[in-house]
Amino acid sequence: MTATAPSFAAAAENFFTGGERAANRNTTTFADNMKLPVHRWFRYSAGYSAEWASSLMRHWGVKRVLDPFGGSGTTCLAAQDLGVESIGVEVNPMVARIAQTKLLWAEDAEELRSRVRGVLSTAELERPVDVPTAPLIEKCFPDRDSLLDLLRIRDAVLEQRGRDNIADLLWVAFLSIIRACSPAGTAQWQYILPNKTKSKVAEPFSAFLAAGEILASDMEMRSFLLGPNHVSSTILNEDARTLNGVDDGWADAVVTSPPYANNYDYADTLRLEQILLGEIEGWKDLRSLRDALLRSATQNVGRWDAHEALESPLMAPIIDEFRPVYDELTEVRRERAGNKAYNTMLAGYFYDNAQVFQALREKTSAGAKVCYVVGDSAPYGVHAPVERWLGELAVNAGFESWSFTKARDRNTKWKNRKHTHPLHEGYLWIEG
Ligand SMILES: C[S@@+](CC[C@H](N)C(=O)[O-])C[C@H]1O[C@@H](n2cnc3c(N)ncnc32)[C@H](O)[C@@H]1O
């Protein structure tokens, strides 16, 4: 099956030509969002550009947008700017909570400032604290006094948990300072790197005060810009494969970016924050989150049996092409020291995405427009034409057509790779 909607494909292509494409080079990364009010409350490396999402929704003129991989809420906030209703779905509870908290920007900024001061006064009492025993904490916070200060702020913030929306805003302010208060480096993809140090390290009390002020001033700015009658926007802590909680036929557009099949472990993204907040003790406690995530990394696959995918009718449109790739990976992995289950990962990846398209078909109206920001993949050098297979799975789910616009080349993820397969990233347009 190939692209069959000239009008829509042409419009999409047009959107990214005449300078738009060049201007949108950074569209697939979160970097530019760190300059934007509210978006910048938490740097989520997996995110994409809010300005790009806004310009697309404006171009489409849509009314209700759904983001099945909602992440830190970029699509929802961008939709709000335009008066477009939105629902974001995010399976990672902590990430969903960050996004939900960003949507609380209309709360009273002065009240937040006052409560930030209250938290710091409580933290100054120097009450005893529980220090997490995970070795990662000691590695990331070698300065014991600074760690104790950070943990006292944590306790004063957590004491307020459940009290009201301001308590959630305090929680995000705290979350946003954790890495700033550690000398440990962070990899491009948010993995914490205790062995790589950075020179500028924040002091917890002043960092929390500054974070509170950033939140409060952004709240005032956004309230001024959007006024009291802004449209509704919701983040659901649910699974993209079911989209529970979204009414059938609700959305006329989908703007999203799924995890790529590049072995990035989304469960590990916020491990430091989760340990520091006492939500998990360490690595081993990530299993249930790993099982809940889309199978885009070998760590998400666990003991899952790929035959469920290989024999599923959902995979029918691609199985003849997919099977040789699966078989090749089954062979290749035997020869590699890591013996990584990329064969199972890819089976899970396409099977899971097929389910997402089935769910999206139910939740979107006829004629809906869909944009998937996605990249292809070549684990162990075995290439998977991701956008084409996803397009075909979408059509199998009941959408009419798909096409693809490349945004940029990409070939850096598989750093220790033996292969030189060129990779790319871009926009998968689905319509119908
Ligand atoms: C590429 S990121 C999207 C980031 C988002 N565009 C933003 O700007 O913050 C993909 C997101 O999908 C989430 N995810 C993974 N599996 C999921 C699933 N089964 N259901 C819903 N979300 C899932 C990940 O936790 C991650 O936050």
The ligand as an SDF file (V2000), in Angstrom:
LIG
                    3D

 27 29  0  0  0  0  0  0  0  0999 V2000
    8.6160   10.5320   22.0450 C   0  0  0  0  0  0  0  0  0  0  0  0
    7.8690   10.6590   23.6220 S   0  0  0  0  0  0  0  0  0  0  0  0
    6.6330   11.8840   23.3480 C   0  0  0  0  0  0  0  0  0  0  0  0
    6.9790   13.1780   24.0280 C   0  0  0  0  0  0  0  0  0  0  0  0
    5.9930   14.3000   23.8330 C   0  0  0  0  0  0  0  0  0  0  0  0
    5.7680   14.5960   22.4230 N   0  0  0  0  0  0  0  0  0  0  0  0
    6.5010   15.5610   24.5420 C   0  0  0  0  0  0  0  0  0  0  0  0
    6.7790   16.5630   23.8560 O   0  0  0  0  0  0  0  0  0  0  0  0
    6.6810   15.5180   25.7550 O   0  0  0  0  0  0  0  0  0  0  0  0
    6.9590    9.1840   23.7200 C   0  0  0  0  0  0  0  0  0  0  0  0
    6.1730    9.0260   25.0090 C   0  0  0  0  0  0  0  0  0  0  0  0
    5.3630    7.8560   24.9060 O   0  0  0  0  0  0  0  0  0  0  0  0
    5.2440    7.3140   26.1980 C   0  0  0  0  0  0  0  0  0  0  0  0
    4.7460    5.9360   26.0720 N   0  0  0  0  0  0  0  0  0  0  0  0
    5.4560    4.8060   25.8890 C   0  0  0  0  0  0  0  0  0  0  0  0
    4.6230    3.7570   25.8220 N   0  0  0  0  0  0  0  0  0  0  0  0
    3.3670    4.2310   25.9340 C   0  0  0  0  0  0  0  0  0  0  0  0
    2.0850    3.6270   25.9120 C   0  0  0  0  0  0  0  0  0  0  0  0
    1.9380    2.3050   25.7960 N   0  0  0  0  0  0  0  0  0  0  0  0
    1.0020    4.4180   26.0520 N   0  0  0  0  0  0  0  0  0  0  0  0
    1.1440    5.7760   26.2080 C   0  0  0  0  0  0  0  0  0  0  0  0
    2.3340    6.3910   26.2600 N   0  0  0  0  0  0  0  0  0  0  0  0
    3.4390    5.6280   26.1020 C   0  0  0  0  0  0  0  0  0  0  0  0
    6.6210    7.4530   26.7870 C   0  0  0  0  0  0  0  0  0  0  0  0
    6.6090    7.3730   28.1960 O   0  0  0  0  0  0  0  0  0  0  0  0
    7.0210    8.8400   26.2600 C   0  0  0  0  0  0  0  0  0  0  0  0
    6.7020    9.8380   27.1960 O   0  0  0  0  0  0  0  0  0  0  0  0
  1  2  1  0
  2  3  1  0
  2 10  1  0
  3  4  1  0
  4  5  1  0
  5  6  1  0
  5  7  1  0
  7  8  2  0
  7  9  1  0
 10 11  1  0
 11 12  1  0
 11 26  1  0
 12 13  1  0
 13 14  1  0
 13 24  1  0
 14 15  1  0
 14 23  1  0
 15 16  2  0
 16 17  1  0
 17 18  1  0
 17 23  2  0
 18 19  1  0
 18 20  2  0
 20 21  1  0
 21 22  2  0
 22 23  1  0
 24 25  1  0
 24 26  1  0
 26 27  1  0
M  CHG  2   2   1   9  -1
M  END
$$$$
